[in-house]
Amino acid sequence: MKPGEGRVRACIERHFHALSAPCGDKLAHVAEIEGACEPDVHRVCAHMGAAEVVACIRPKLNQVGKPCEDALAKIATPLAFLLH
């Protein structure tokens, strides 16, 4: 599949039921974080492309709101990824 224009996301959504439980759980957590942190990303890292957002937000985690902070605190992996 050629990435872009939401094709990968649409494929995952169509086949979510076929994913292993651990994979589905991780994706659900990522979706929760994405939803909770989207306003902060737009506020703190406006006009950034998707590839640049992690680099932008990493040093500014102290500027995110409580919903984003709570979503990130639920799982250690995204925090480790963002902080390293």
Steps between C-alpha positions, in 0.01 A plus 500: 500500500626843413501719815335839499154652489387288796529166317698321774265623771195395297650155446570456871148612586351255249709211632522596868315181596780291344780657706645321799373619838832665598519682165137615524556619857805705399315659210205583724736670746666694219158615374409612853825697529451651156152622592601630842815672378381642167406844642840526670685398186315765299567763766865415577618370162280683253581457132712190554482194280425164659865394488607817682240493778683255728822700478307820568288376791772299677670798669161664569320222689479732799269721289233239423162506669364256756308279250815444295712448810251244635486312168880485481525382860280195429769328299876515541602422141388829338660697783827313458483562125434871548761552767791320334 
